[in-house]
Amino acid sequence: MPEEDEEQQAKRARAEEEEEEEAERLAKKKKRGSAEVPQRLDCPYLGTINRHVLDFDFEKLCSVSLSGENVYVDLVDGKFFQGRGKETNAYRHALEKSHYVWMNVVDGKVFCIPDGYEVVDKSLEDIKFNLAPCFDEEEIEQISTKVRYAKALDGTDYIPGCIGLNNICNSDYENVIVQVLCQVVPLRNYLLAYEPPKERKQDPVLSTLADLLRKMYNPRNFKGLVSPHEFYQAIGHKTAKKFYSKQQDPVAFFSWLMNYLHKKLKAKDGSSMIHDVFQGEVQVKMSPATDEARVTESKEKTILMTLELPDEPLFKDNLDFIPQVPLFNLLEKFNGEKAFETIAKGGESREIRRYCLRRIPPYVIFVVKRFRNNNFFIEKNPTIVTFPLKGLDLRDYIHPDCQPANPETKYDLVANVCHDGKPEKGTYKVQCFHHPTSQWFELHDLRVTPVLPQMVALTESYVQVYQRQDVKTDGSFGKFEMEIPDISAEVETGIAAEIEMAPEDLAEAGIIIG
């Protein structure tokens, strides 16, 4: 028995030694393999590179195997193929088409296939930058102040950050939300500097959204436009094709996206940049319609605030008549006195609700309820809402006890999402304020046109984004830590942004007050 134990111990020792030797051999082979790739400064095929056909906006998958592993891009025709060694798709394509210059889509290294050497040349830096644009802290801080103009390879002029987005299968509703996020300075700066964690798998939505914004602010873009293909593919995958290939409500998409980003960016204490930037607090007084003296007060946290339009007049003086209403009339909803009658849960009774603001965030988002779904079709209210572009003061709509905790109450408009056309067949566009040039631009998919400030207030506004005046150009804003007085009877409502609902119901969900 002792002899058998000694033999087993000797076998285990030999096996461990063999495993160590094998590991050392593989490590040496790997090191030798990486060192065996020669480098050359004088590649004779650099003149065959065609920058006009290079497009890094789409998914980087092999054109033959549809695999995303070890993919290289042909710098002559812009196609993606897998591998670099013999018997690979890239090697075969290089010999068939005589295309010899290839770039790795992960690290940006350029190789000559089939010669097998790495090309080191400064003239390739612009291609590497377009593959993965990056910005340092100083560049990010200057985005809101420094005027930059750029020119594409075909001579098209464009402004980085104010660039058209390609419409992919009726994706105009997603395009306007991406353009709106570019106007939210703290979130924009965070995404421009975002680096996915290396210790765990990166989130597809967050990483593709950050890549999309970096491409939109790329001053050396080859095309002068951006195709948000990878971001929309990630959205379609995460939402099980709910926001994919057909037009949806931009408010529903914004609600889902903010909820998703909040979960991914949430700290241990439950806070996140999304809530710091967008979340406000509203006080709600509820009473039964049969007994208005019995009032129950509660507070709700929200990132969107809905504004109800008055009904269209039944009899019009002429067919071209379009009603108008000032924004201040719609904001009377939050004066704490105007009553709104709603159907209580279950539909058995009616409730009277009154709203007033308790805390206002750095960015206030108003949703004008233009669409109403009756039993047969969707109706659209064409009423024009007139609003100020600068100096909107919300002090009159804050609860008197909460006004000391909100010292800054003036806002400036930075984005205005509009809807043109019929309810189910219309299109969405957005008007954005470009801070460096102090000019308004209208972005309708790929079309970017300057507009007069007077024309902004004459559109059928659907979503408006107001920025508080204390938000600085670097994205910092005042955080007022003064305690807000508690209300008498608080009802547990929860944070509405945590609610999971279908996209068609999100626009009317609890994350929208009203």
LUMVEXVEX-459706 format. One record per residue (C-alpha): residue number from 1; residue in one letter; chain; x, y negated, z negated. Coordinates in Angstrom, 1 decimal, padded with zeros to 4 digits. Each point is the difference from the previous one (the first is absolute). Layout:
# residues N
NUM a A X Y Z;
...
END
This chain:
# residues 514
1 m A 000.0 000.0 000.0;
2 p A 002.7 -002.6 -000.8;
3 e A 001.7 000.9 003.3;
4 e A -003.3 -000.7 001.9;
5 d A -000.3 -003.3 -001.7;
6 e A 003.5 -000.9 000.9;
7 e A -000.6 000.9 003.7;
8 q A -003.2 -002.1 000.1;
9 q A 001.8 -003.0 -001.5;
10 a A 002.8 000.4 002.5;
11 k A -002.5 000.2 002.9;
12 r A -001.8 -003.2 -001.3;
13 a A 003.4 -001.8 -000.3;
14 r A 000.9 001.0 003.6;
15 a A -003.4 -001.1 001.3;
16 e A 000.4 -003.4 -001.7;
17 e A 003.5 -000.4 001.4;
18 e A -001.3 000.8 003.5;
19 e A -002.9 -002.5 -000.4;
20 e A 002.5 -002.7 -001.1;
21 e A 002.3 000.7 003.0;
22 e A -003.0 -000.1 002.4;
23 a A -001.1 -003.3 -001.4;
24 e A 003.5 -001.5 000.3;
25 r A 000.3 001.4 003.6;
26 l A -003.3 -001.6 001.0;
27 a A 001.0 -003.3 -001.7;
28 k A 003.3 000.0 001.9;
29 k A -001.7 000.9 003.2;
30 k A -002.5 -002.8 -000.4;
31 k A 002.7 -002.5 -000.8;
32 r A 002.1 001.2 002.9;
33 g A -003.0 -000.1 002.3;
34 s A -000.8 -003.6 -000.9;
35 a A 003.7 -001.0 000.4;
36 e A 000.3 001.8 003.3;
37 v A -002.4 -002.5 001.7;
38 p A 002.5 -002.4 001.7;
39 q A -000.7 -003.7 000.4;
40 r A 000.6 -002.0 003.1;
41 l A -000.1 -003.8 000.6;
42 d A 000.1 000.2 003.8;
43 c A -003.1 002.0 001.1;
44 p A -000.4 -000.3 003.8;
45 y A -003.7 000.5 -000.1;
46 l A -001.0 -003.0 -002.1;
47 g A -001.1 -001.8 003.2;
48 t A -002.8 002.6 000.6;
49 i A -001.9 -001.1 -003.2;
50 n A -003.4 -001.5 000.9;
51 r A -001.3 -002.1 -002.9;
52 h A -003.2 -000.8 001.8;
53 v A -001.3 003.6 -000.4;
54 l A 000.9 000.4 -003.7;
55 d A -003.0 000.1 -002.2;
56 f A 000.4 001.0 -003.7;
57 d A -003.5 -000.7 -001.0;
58 f A -001.4 003.4 000.7;
59 e A 000.5 003.2 -001.9;
60 k A 003.5 001.4 000.5;
61 l A -000.8 003.5 001.1;
62 c A 001.7 002.3 002.5;
63 s A -001.8 -000.3 003.4;
64 v A 000.3 003.8 000.5;
65 s A -000.3 001.6 -003.5;
66 l A -001.9 -002.8 -001.7;
67 s A 002.3 000.5 -003.0;
68 g A 001.2 -002.9 -002.1;
69 e A 003.2 001.7 -001.2;
70 n A 003.4 -001.2 001.4;
71 v A -001.5 -002.2 002.7;
72 y A 002.1 -002.1 002.4;
73 v A -001.2 -002.7 002.4;
74 d A 001.3 -000.2 003.5;
75 l A 001.2 -003.6 000.4;
76 v A -000.4 000.2 003.8;
77 d A -003.7 000.9 000.3;
78 g A -001.2 -000.4 -003.7;
79 k A -001.2 003.5 -000.4;
80 f A 000.4 002.0 -003.2;
81 f A 001.5 003.5 -000.1;
82 q A 001.2 002.4 -002.7;
83 g A 003.6 001.1 -000.7;
84 r A 003.4 -000.9 001.3;
85 g A 001.8 003.3 000.5;
86 k A -000.2 002.5 002.8;
87 e A -003.4 001.7 000.7;
88 t A -001.9 -003.0 -001.4;
89 n A -002.6 -002.1 001.7;
90 a A 002.2 -003.1 -000.1;
91 y A 003.0 001.8 001.4;
92 r A -002.1 001.4 002.9;
93 h A -001.6 -003.3 000.7;
94 a A 003.4 -001.8 000.1;
95 l A 001.3 002.5 002.6;
96 e A -003.1 000.0 002.1;
97 k A -000.4 -003.8 000.2;
98 s A 003.6 -001.1 -000.5;
99 h A -000.9 -002.0 -003.1;
100 y A 003.0 000.1 -002.3;
101 v A -000.6 -002.6 -002.7;
102 w A -002.2 001.1 -003.0;
103 m A -000.8 -001.5 -003.4;
104 n A -001.0 001.8 -003.2;
105 v A -003.4 -001.4 -001.1;
106 v A 000.9 000.4 -003.7;
107 d A 003.4 -001.4 -000.5;
108 g A 000.4 -001.9 003.3;
109 k A 003.2 001.6 001.0;
110 v A 000.6 000.1 003.8;
111 f A 001.5 003.1 001.7;
112 c A 001.0 000.9 003.5;
113 i A -001.6 003.3 001.1;
114 p A 001.4 002.4 001.2;
115 d A 003.5 -001.4 -000.7;
116 g A -000.8 000.2 -003.7;
117 y A 001.7 -003.2 -001.3;
118 e A -001.4 -002.8 -002.0;
119 v A -000.2 -003.4 001.7;
120 v A 001.2 -003.0 -002.2;
121 d A -000.8 -003.3 001.7;
122 k A -001.3 -003.3 -001.3;
123 s A -002.3 -000.4 003.0;
124 l A -002.2 002.7 -001.5;
125 e A -000.8 -002.0 -003.2;
126 d A -003.2 -001.6 001.5;
127 i A -001.4 003.5 000.8;
128 k A 000.8 001.2 -003.5;
129 f A -001.7 -003.0 -001.5;
130 n A -003.1 000.5 002.1;
131 l A -000.1 003.7 -001.1;
132 a A -000.1 -001.0 -003.7;
133 p A -000.2 -003.8 -000.6;
134 c A 001.2 -001.2 -003.4;
135 f A 000.0 -003.3 -001.9;
136 d A 002.1 -001.2 -002.9;
137 e A -001.4 -002.1 -002.9;
138 e A 001.0 -003.3 001.5;
139 e A -001.7 000.7 003.3;
140 i A -003.2 001.1 -001.8;
141 e A 000.0 -003.2 -002.1;
142 q A 000.3 -002.1 003.1;
143 i A -002.8 001.6 002.0;
144 s A -002.6 -002.4 -001.3;
145 t A 002.1 -003.1 000.6;
146 k A 002.4 000.6 002.9;
147 v A -001.4 -000.5 003.5;
148 r A 001.2 002.8 002.3;
149 y A -000.8 000.5 003.6;
150 a A 001.0 003.1 002.0;
151 k A 000.0 001.3 003.6;
152 a A -000.6 003.5 001.2;
153 l A 002.0 001.7 002.7;
154 d A -002.6 -000.9 002.6;
155 g A 000.2 -003.6 -000.9;
156 t A -003.2 -000.1 -002.2;
157 d A 000.1 -002.5 -002.8;
158 y A -001.3 001.1 -003.4;
159 i A 000.2 -001.1 -003.6;
160 p A 001.2 002.7 -002.5;
161 g A -002.8 000.8 -002.4;
162 c A -002.6 -001.5 002.3;
163 i A 000.0 002.7 002.6;
164 g A -002.6 002.0 001.8;
165 l A -001.0 003.6 -000.9;
166 n A -000.9 002.6 002.5;
167 n A -003.7 001.2 -000.1;
168 i A 000.1 003.8 -000.3;
169 c A -003.5 001.5 000.4;
170 n A -002.1 -002.9 -001.4;
171 s A 002.4 -000.8 -002.8;
172 d A -000.6 -003.7 000.0;
173 y A -001.5 000.2 -003.5;
174 e A 003.2 001.5 -001.2;
175 n A 002.1 -002.6 001.9;
176 v A -001.7 -002.9 -001.8;
177 i A 000.6 001.5 -003.4;
178 v A 003.8 000.5 000.8;
179 q A 000.2 -003.7 001.1;
180 v A -001.8 -001.0 -003.2;
181 l A 002.6 001.9 -002.1;
182 c A 002.7 -002.0 001.7;
183 q A -001.5 -003.2 -001.5;
184 v A 000.1 001.4 -003.5;
185 v A 003.6 -001.2 -000.9;
186 p A 000.7 002.2 -003.1;
187 l A -001.2 003.2 001.6;
188 r A 001.7 -000.8 003.4;
189 n A 003.3 -000.7 -001.7;
190 y A -000.3 003.3 -002.0;
191 l A -000.6 002.0 003.2;
192 l A 002.8 -001.7 001.9;
193 a A 002.5 001.0 -002.7;
194 y A -001.6 003.4 -000.7;
195 e A 002.2 003.0 000.1;
196 p A -001.5 003.5 -000.4;
197 p A 001.2 002.0 -003.0;
198 k A 002.7 002.6 000.9;
199 e A -000.7 002.3 -002.9;
200 r A -003.5 000.9 001.2;
201 k A -001.9 000.2 003.3;
202 q A -001.0 -003.4 001.2;
203 d A -003.7 -001.0 000.3;
204 p A -001.0 -000.2 003.7;
205 v A -002.4 -002.9 -000.3;
206 l A 002.2 -002.2 -002.1;
207 s A 003.2 000.7 001.9;
208 t A -001.7 -000.5 003.5;
209 l A -001.7 -003.2 -001.2;
210 a A 003.4 -001.3 -001.1;
211 d A 001.6 001.0 003.3;
212 l A -002.9 -001.7 001.9;
213 l A 000.5 -003.3 -001.8;
214 r A 003.8 000.1 000.5;
215 k A -000.6 000.5 003.7;
216 m A -002.5 -002.9 000.1;
217 y A 002.6 -002.3 -001.5;
218 n A 002.8 001.3 002.1;
219 p A 001.7 -003.0 001.7;
220 r A 001.8 002.3 002.5;
221 n A -003.0 002.0 001.3;
222 f A 000.4 001.3 003.5;
223 k A -003.7 -000.3 001.0;
224 g A -001.6 -003.0 -001.8;
225 l A -002.8 002.2 -001.3;
226 v A -000.4 002.9 -002.5;
227 s A -001.9 003.3 000.4;
228 p A -001.2 001.1 -003.5;
229 h A -000.2 003.6 001.1;
230 e A 001.9 001.7 -002.9;
231 f A -002.0 -002.0 -002.6;
232 y A -003.4 000.9 001.5;
233 q A 001.0 003.7 000.3;
234 a A 000.8 000.0 -003.7;
235 i A -003.3 -001.7 -000.8;
236 g A -001.9 002.5 002.1;
237 h A 001.7 002.9 -001.7;
238 k A -000.6 -001.3 -003.6;
239 t A -003.7 -000.9 000.7;
240 a A -000.8 003.3 001.8;
241 k A -000.6 -002.1 003.3;
242 k A -002.5 -002.3 -001.7;
243 f A 001.9 -003.0 001.2;
244 y A 001.1 001.3 003.3;
245 s A -000.9 -000.4 003.7;
246 k A -003.2 -002.0 -000.6;
247 q A -000.8 -003.4 -001.3;
248 q A -000.7 -000.4 -003.7;
249 d A -000.7 -002.7 -002.5;
250 p A 003.2 -002.0 -000.8;
251 v A -001.3 -000.5 -003.5;
252 a A -000.3 003.7 -000.5;
253 f A 003.5 000.6 001.3;
254 f A 001.4 -002.8 -002.2;
255 s A -001.7 001.5 -003.0;
256 w A 001.4 003.5 000.6;
257 l A 003.5 -001.3 000.8;
258 m A 000.2 -002.2 -003.2;
259 n A -001.3 002.9 -002.1;
260 y A 002.6 002.3 001.6;
261 l A 002.9 -002.4 -000.5;
262 h A -001.1 -000.7 -003.6;
263 k A 000.3 003.7 -000.8;
264 k A 003.4 000.3 001.6;
265 l A 001.5 -003.2 -001.5;
266 k A -001.7 000.4 -003.5;
267 a A 002.3 -000.3 -003.0;
268 k A -000.3 001.9 -003.2;
269 d A -002.2 -002.7 -001.6;
270 g A -002.4 000.2 003.0;
271 s A 001.0 -003.3 001.6;
272 s A 001.1 -000.4 003.5;
273 m A 000.9 -002.7 002.5;
274 i A -003.3 000.4 001.7;
275 h A -001.9 -000.9 -003.2;
276 d A 002.4 -002.8 -000.9;
277 v A -000.6 -001.6 003.4;
278 f A -003.7 000.7 000.8;
279 q A -001.8 001.0 -003.2;
280 g A -002.3 -002.5 -001.7;
281 e A -002.7 000.3 -002.7;
282 v A -003.7 -000.8 000.3;
283 q A -002.5 -000.3 -002.8;
284 v A -003.4 001.5 000.8;
285 k A -003.2 -000.7 -001.9;
286 m A -002.7 002.6 000.6;
287 s A -003.6 000.0 -001.1;
288 p A -003.1 001.9 001.0;
289 a A -002.2 -001.8 002.5;
290 t A -003.0 000.5 -002.4;
291 d A 001.9 -001.4 -003.0;
292 e A 002.6 -002.6 000.9;
293 a A 000.5 -000.9 -003.7;
294 r A 001.7 003.4 -000.6;
295 v A 003.5 -000.8 001.4;
296 t A 002.9 002.4 000.1;
297 e A 003.4 -001.5 000.7;
298 s A 002.9 001.9 001.5;
299 k A 003.3 -000.6 001.8;
300 e A 001.2 001.6 003.2;
301 k A 003.4 000.0 001.7;
302 t A 000.0 -000.4 003.7;
303 i A 002.2 -000.7 003.0;
304 l A -002.7 -001.2 002.3;
305 m A -002.9 -002.5 -000.5;
306 t A -003.0 000.1 002.3;
307 l A -002.0 -003.0 001.1;
308 e A -003.6 000.4 001.1;
309 l A -001.1 -002.0 003.0;
310 p A -003.5 -001.4 000.1;
311 d A -002.4 001.7 002.4;
312 e A -000.4 -001.3 003.5;
313 p A -002.9 -002.3 000.6;
314 l A -002.9 001.9 001.5;
315 f A -001.1 -002.9 002.3;
316 k A 002.8 -001.8 001.8;
317 d A -000.3 -003.3 001.8;
318 n A 001.9 001.4 003.0;
319 l A 001.8 003.2 001.0;
320 d A 003.5 -001.6 -000.3;
321 f A -000.6 -000.9 -003.7;
322 i A 002.7 001.4 -002.3;
323 p A -000.5 -000.6 -003.7;
324 q A 002.8 -001.4 -002.1;
325 v A 000.6 000.2 -003.8;
326 p A 002.9 -001.5 -002.1;
327 l A 002.2 002.5 -001.9;
328 f A -000.9 -001.9 -003.2;
329 n A -003.6 001.0 000.4;
330 l A 001.1 003.7 000.0;
331 l A 002.3 -000.5 -002.9;
332 e A -003.0 -001.1 -002.2;
333 k A -000.4 003.8 -000.5;
334 f A 002.8 -000.3 -002.6;
335 n A -001.3 -003.0 -001.9;
336 g A -001.6 002.2 -002.7;
337 e A -003.5 -001.3 000.6;
338 k A -001.1 001.2 003.4;
339 a A -001.9 003.3 -000.3;
340 f A 000.4 003.0 002.4;
341 e A -002.7 002.7 -000.1;
342 t A 001.3 003.5 000.6;
343 i A -001.4 003.5 -000.2;
344 a A 001.2 001.8 -003.0;
345 k A 001.5 003.5 000.1;
346 g A -002.7 002.5 000.9;
347 g A -002.1 -002.6 001.7;
348 e A -002.7 000.0 -002.7;
349 s A 000.6 -003.5 -001.3;
350 r A 001.4 -003.3 001.1;
351 e A 002.8 -002.0 -001.7;
352 i A 000.9 -003.7 000.0;
353 r A 003.7 -000.7 000.1;
354 r A 002.0 -003.2 -000.5;
355 y A 003.7 -000.4 000.7;
356 c A 002.8 -002.2 -001.0;
357 l A 003.8 000.3 000.2;
358 r A 002.3 000.8 -002.9;
359 r A 003.4 000.3 001.5;
360 i A 001.0 -001.0 003.6;
361 p A 002.9 001.8 001.7;
362 p A 002.8 -001.5 002.1;
363 y A -001.8 001.2 003.1;
364 v A -003.8 -000.2 000.2;
365 i A -001.8 002.0 002.7;
366 f A -003.5 -001.0 001.0;
367 v A -002.2 002.4 002.0;
368 v A -002.9 -001.7 001.8;
369 k A -002.8 002.6 000.3;
370 r A -000.9 -000.3 003.6;
371 f A -001.2 003.5 000.7;
372 r A -003.2 001.6 -001.3;
373 n A -001.0 003.5 000.7;
374 n A -003.8 000.4 000.3;
375 n A -001.8 003.2 000.7;
376 f A 000.6 -000.1 003.8;
377 f A 003.2 -001.9 000.8;
378 i A 002.7 -002.4 -001.3;
379 e A -000.9 -003.7 -000.1;
380 k A 002.5 -002.8 000.2;
381 n A -000.5 -003.4 -001.5;
382 p A 001.6 -002.6 002.3;
383 t A 000.0 -002.8 -002.5;
384 i A 003.1 -002.2 000.1;
385 v A 001.7 -000.6 -003.4;
386 t A 001.8 -003.3 -000.2;
387 f A 002.9 000.0 -002.5;
388 p A 003.0 -002.1 -001.0;
389 l A 003.5 001.1 001.2;
390 k A 001.8 -001.5 -002.9;
391 g A -000.9 -001.0 -003.6;
392 l A -002.9 002.4 -000.7;
393 d A -000.6 -000.5 -003.7;
394 l A -001.6 002.9 -002.0;
395 r A 000.0 -001.7 -003.4;
396 d A -003.7 -000.6 000.1;
397 y A -000.7 003.8 000.4;
398 i A 002.2 001.1 -003.0;
399 h A -001.6 000.6 -003.3;
400 p A 000.5 -003.0 -002.3;
401 d A 001.7 002.2 -002.7;
402 c A 002.5 001.4 002.6;
403 q A 001.1 -003.2 001.7;
404 p A 003.0 -000.6 -002.3;
405 a A 001.3 003.5 001.1;
406 n A -000.2 -001.1 003.7;
407 p A 001.9 -003.3 000.2;
408 e A 000.5 000.2 003.8;
409 t A -003.3 000.2 001.9;
410 k A 000.7 -001.5 003.4;
411 y A 000.4 002.3 003.1;
412 d A 001.1 -000.4 003.6;
413 l A -001.3 002.3 002.8;
414 v A 002.7 002.2 001.5;
415 a A -002.0 002.6 002.1;
416 n A -003.5 000.1 001.5;
417 v A -001.4 003.2 001.5;
418 c A -002.7 -000.5 002.6;
419 h A -002.5 002.3 001.8;
420 d A -001.0 -000.7 003.6;
421 g A -002.8 001.7 001.9;
422 k A -002.8 002.3 -001.0;
423 p A 000.1 001.9 -003.3;
424 e A 001.0 003.4 001.3;
425 k A 001.9 -001.0 003.2;
426 g A 001.8 -003.2 -001.1;
427 t A 003.7 -000.6 -000.7;
428 y A 002.0 -001.3 -002.9;
429 k A 002.6 -002.7 000.1;
430 v A 001.9 -001.9 -002.6;
431 q A 001.1 -003.6 -000.4;
432 c A 003.2 -000.4 -002.1;
433 f A 001.9 -003.0 -001.3;
434 h A 003.7 000.1 000.9;
435 h A 001.8 -001.7 -002.9;
436 p A 003.3 -000.8 001.7;
437 t A -001.6 -001.9 002.9;
438 s A -003.1 -001.1 -002.0;
439 q A -002.2 001.1 003.0;
440 w A -003.0 002.3 000.4;
441 f A 000.2 003.0 002.3;
442 e A -002.8 002.2 001.2;
443 l A 001.0 003.7 000.3;
444 h A -002.2 002.3 002.0;
445 d A 001.9 003.2 000.5;
446 l A 002.8 -000.9 002.4;
447 r A -001.1 -003.5 000.7;
448 v A 001.5 -002.7 -002.2;
449 t A -001.2 -003.6 000.6;
450 p A 000.3 -003.2 -002.0;
451 v A -003.2 -001.5 -001.2;
452 l A -001.0 -003.4 -001.4;
453 p A -000.9 000.0 -003.7;
454 q A -003.4 -001.5 000.9;
455 m A -000.8 003.1 002.0;
456 v A 000.7 002.4 -002.9;
457 a A -003.1 -001.1 -001.9;
458 l A -002.3 000.6 003.1;
459 t A 000.4 003.8 000.2;
460 e A -002.2 002.7 -001.4;
461 s A 002.2 000.7 -003.0;
462 y A -000.3 003.4 -001.6;
463 v A 003.0 000.2 -002.4;
464 q A 001.9 -003.0 -001.4;
465 v A 003.3 000.1 -001.9;
466 y A 000.8 -003.1 -002.2;
467 q A 003.4 -000.5 -001.6;
468 r A 000.3 -001.7 -003.3;
469 q A 002.1 -003.2 000.2;
470 d A 002.5 001.1 -002.6;
471 v A 001.2 002.9 002.1;
472 k A 003.6 -000.9 001.1;
473 t A 001.7 000.8 003.3;
474 d A 002.0 002.8 -001.5;
475 g A -003.2 001.8 -001.2;
476 s A 000.2 -000.9 -003.7;
477 f A -003.1 -001.5 -001.7;
478 g A -001.0 -001.1 -003.4;
479 k A -001.1 002.7 -002.4;
480 f A -002.2 -001.5 -002.7;
481 e A 000.1 002.2 -003.1;
482 m A -002.6 -001.9 -001.9;
483 e A -002.6 002.3 -001.5;
484 i A -003.5 -000.2 001.5;
485 p A -002.8 -000.1 -002.6;
486 d A -001.9 003.2 -000.2;
487 i A -003.6 000.2 000.8;
488 s A -002.7 001.0 -002.4;
489 a A -001.0 003.4 001.4;
490 e A 002.4 001.6 002.3;
491 v A -001.2 002.8 002.2;
492 e A 002.5 002.7 001.1;
493 t A 000.2 -000.6 003.7;
494 g A 003.4 001.3 000.9;
495 i A 002.3 -001.4 002.7;
496 a A -001.9 000.1 003.2;
497 a A 003.1 000.6 002.1;
498 e A 000.3 003.4 -001.5;
499 i A -003.3 001.2 001.6;
500 e A 000.2 002.5 002.8;
501 m A -002.8 -000.4 002.5;
502 a A -000.6 000.7 003.7;
503 p A 001.3 -002.8 002.3;
504 e A -003.5 -000.9 001.1;
505 d A -001.0 -000.6 -003.6;
506 l A 003.2 -001.8 -001.2;
507 a A -001.0 -003.3 001.4;
508 e A -003.0 000.1 -002.4;
509 a A 001.8 001.8 -002.8;
510 g A 000.8 -001.1 -003.5;
511 i A 003.2 -001.6 001.0;
512 i A -002.1 -002.8 001.6;
513 i A -002.0 -002.1 -002.4;
514 g A -003.6 -000.6 001.1;
END
